[in-house]
Amino acid sequence: MSSSELQQLYQQIILDHAKYRHGASSEPFGVFDADGAPGLHLAESHQVNTTCGDEITVRVGVRAGSGTAAVAAVMDAAGPAPVIEQFVWRGDGCSISMASASVLADTMTGLTVPEAEALVTTFRELLRSRGTIEPDEEVLGDAAAFAGVSKYPARVKCAMLPWVAFEAALMRVAAASATPAAPRT
């Protein structure tokens, strides 16, 4: 496949994800509460790209490897890593940010938290490379389609926006699960 054909394929992937958004929800996130899912730790993060006004809210549900245990405790132990079981998002913005959120939803669900964090790092390095890093499609999947975005610094923020929201939501899950619940009165 020539470089031009590859770029066209990547552009088509971005356009398809922008048009047919995976994991996007028009429902209030409360619909996805964990009432019926004991041990699922939920958190959200809302991020805004102040440069262009793109907005996204990501909500993740993480289950600790041993069921109802706190995610933070499991992350510090040698036991099974917590798994991302739920990923929903809502947003308004350009095709790149919406496609990036759609790809993120496809990519993260089912991964362990350490796997997800490693993937965020790889994606960030790709976008900051200014086109000097060749994407590994085996590792990044459809996220490799954003390699061309790295040549346009103004667009990098658009592509990273949902990934930053995802990172922040994961940090909130870990922090909230480490905090003991308030006693009921």
C-alpha positions as CSV (number, residue, x, y, z in Angstrom):
1,M,0.0,0.0,0.0
2,S,1.5,3.4,-1.0
3,S,1.8,6.2,1.5
4,S,-1.0,8.1,-0.3
5,E,-3.3,5.1,-0.1
6,L,-2.5,4.7,3.6
7,Q,-3.3,8.3,4.3
8,Q,-6.6,8.0,2.4
9,L,-7.4,4.9,4.5
10,Y,-6.6,6.8,7.7
11,Q,-8.7,9.7,6.7
12,Q,-11.6,7.4,5.9
13,I,-11.3,5.8,9.4
14,I,-11.4,9.2,11.0
15,L,-14.4,10.3,9.0
16,D,-16.3,7.0,9.7
17,H,-15.7,7.3,13.4
18,A,-16.8,10.9,13.4
19,K,-20.0,10.0,11.6
20,Y,-20.8,6.8,13.4
21,R,-19.6,7.5,16.9
22,H,-18.9,4.3,19.0
23,G,-19.6,4.6,22.7
24,A,-21.3,8.0,22.4
25,S,-24.4,8.5,24.4
26,S,-27.2,11.1,24.3
27,E,-28.6,9.6,27.5
28,P,-27.7,11.1,30.9
29,F,-24.8,9.2,32.3
30,G,-26.9,8.3,35.3
31,V,-28.5,5.6,33.1
32,F,-25.2,3.8,33.4
33,D,-25.0,3.8,37.2
34,A,-23.6,0.7,38.9
35,D,-26.7,0.0,41.0
36,G,-26.9,-3.5,39.5
37,A,-23.2,-3.9,39.2
38,P,-21.5,-4.3,42.6
39,G,-17.8,-3.5,42.5
40,L,-17.9,-1.3,39.4
41,H,-16.2,2.0,40.3
42,L,-17.4,4.9,38.2
43,A,-15.9,8.3,37.4
44,E,-16.3,11.1,34.9
45,S,-14.1,13.8,33.5
46,H,-15.2,16.8,31.4
47,Q,-12.5,18.5,29.3
48,V,-12.6,21.5,27.1
49,N,-10.2,22.5,24.4
50,T,-9.9,26.2,25.1
51,T,-8.3,26.8,21.7
52,C,-11.3,25.7,19.6
53,G,-14.1,25.0,22.1
54,D,-14.4,21.2,21.6
55,E,-15.9,19.6,24.7
56,I,-16.0,16.0,25.9
57,T,-17.2,14.2,28.9
58,V,-15.9,10.6,29.5
59,R,-17.3,8.2,32.0
60,V,-15.5,5.0,32.8
61,G,-16.5,2.0,34.9
62,V,-13.6,0.0,36.4
63,R,-13.9,-3.3,38.1
64,A,-11.2,-4.3,40.5
65,G,-9.7,-7.7,39.8
66,S,-11.1,-9.3,42.9
67,G,-14.7,-8.0,42.6
68,T,-15.7,-5.4,45.1
69,A,-12.2,-4.5,46.3
70,A,-11.0,-0.9,45.9
71,V,-9.4,-0.3,42.5
72,A,-6.5,1.6,44.2
73,A,-5.8,-1.3,46.5
74,V,-5.8,-3.8,43.7
75,M,-3.5,-1.5,41.6
76,D,-1.0,-1.6,44.4
77,A,-1.2,-5.3,44.9
78,A,0.2,-8.1,42.8
79,G,-3.3,-9.5,42.1
80,P,-5.3,-9.3,38.9
81,A,-5.3,-5.8,37.4
82,P,-8.6,-3.8,37.4
83,V,-10.5,-3.9,34.1
84,I,-12.3,-1.2,32.2
85,E,-15.8,-2.5,31.8
86,Q,-17.7,0.6,30.9
87,F,-16.8,3.5,28.6
88,V,-19.3,6.1,27.5
89,W,-18.8,9.6,26.3
90,R,-20.7,12.7,25.2
91,G,-19.2,15.5,23.2
92,D,-19.4,18.3,20.8
93,G,-16.6,19.3,18.5
94,C,-14.7,18.8,15.3
95,S,-14.4,15.5,13.4
96,I,-11.0,14.8,14.8
97,S,-12.0,15.1,18.5
98,M,-15.2,13.1,18.0
99,A,-13.5,10.4,15.9
100,S,-10.8,10.2,18.5
101,A,-13.4,9.6,21.3
102,S,-15.1,7.0,19.2
103,V,-11.8,5.1,18.6
104,L,-11.0,5.5,22.3
105,A,-14.3,3.8,23.2
106,D,-13.5,0.9,20.9
107,T,-10.0,0.6,22.2
108,M,-10.3,0.8,25.9
109,T,-13.2,-1.3,26.9
110,G,-12.0,-4.7,28.2
111,L,-8.4,-3.6,28.8
112,T,-6.8,-3.6,32.2
113,V,-5.9,-0.2,33.6
114,P,-2.1,-0.7,33.1
115,E,-2.8,-1.7,29.5
116,A,-5.0,1.3,29.0
117,E,-2.4,3.7,30.6
118,A,0.4,2.2,28.3
119,L,-1.8,2.8,25.3
120,V,-2.5,6.4,26.2
121,T,1.3,6.9,26.6
122,T,1.9,5.4,23.1
123,F,-0.9,7.5,21.5
124,R,0.5,10.7,23.2
125,E,4.0,10.0,21.9
126,L,2.6,9.4,18.4
127,L,0.8,12.7,18.4
128,R,3.7,14.6,19.8
129,S,6.1,13.2,17.2
130,R,5.3,15.7,14.5
131,G,5.2,12.8,12.0
132,T,8.5,11.2,13.0
133,I,7.0,8.1,14.6
134,E,5.5,5.4,12.4
135,P,2.3,4.1,14.1
136,D,2.2,0.5,15.1
137,E,-1.3,-0.6,14.0
138,E,-1.0,-3.8,15.9
139,V,-0.7,-1.8,19.2
140,L,-2.9,1.2,18.3
141,G,-5.6,-0.3,16.1
142,D,-7.7,2.5,14.6
143,A,-5.9,5.0,16.7
144,A,-3.0,4.7,14.2
145,A,-5.2,6.7,11.8
146,F,-4.3,9.8,13.8
147,A,-0.6,9.7,12.8
148,G,-1.2,12.4,10.2
149,V,-2.7,14.7,12.8
150,S,0.7,14.8,14.6
151,K,2.0,17.1,11.8
152,Y,-0.6,19.8,12.8
153,P,0.0,20.9,16.4
154,A,-3.3,22.8,16.5
155,R,-5.1,19.6,15.8
156,V,-3.1,17.5,18.3
157,K,-5.1,19.0,21.1
158,C,-8.4,17.9,19.4
159,A,-7.2,14.3,19.0
160,M,-5.9,14.2,22.6
161,L,-8.9,15.7,24.3
162,P,-10.9,12.5,24.9
163,W,-7.7,10.6,25.9
164,V,-6.9,13.3,28.5
165,A,-10.5,13.0,29.8
166,F,-10.1,9.3,30.0
167,E,-6.9,9.6,32.0
168,A,-8.5,12.0,34.4
169,A,-11.5,9.7,34.8
170,L,-9.2,6.8,35.6
171,M,-7.4,8.9,38.2
172,R,-10.7,9.8,39.8
173,V,-11.7,6.1,39.9
174,A,-8.5,5.2,41.7
175,A,-8.8,8.2,44.1
176,A,-12.5,7.6,44.9
177,S,-12.0,3.8,45.5
178,A,-9.1,4.5,47.8
179,T,-11.3,6.8,50.0
180,P,-13.3,5.0,52.6
181,A,-17.0,5.4,52.2
182,A,-18.7,7.8,54.6
183,P,-20.7,6.1,57.3
184,R,-24.4,5.9,56.7
185,T,-26.6,7.8,59.1
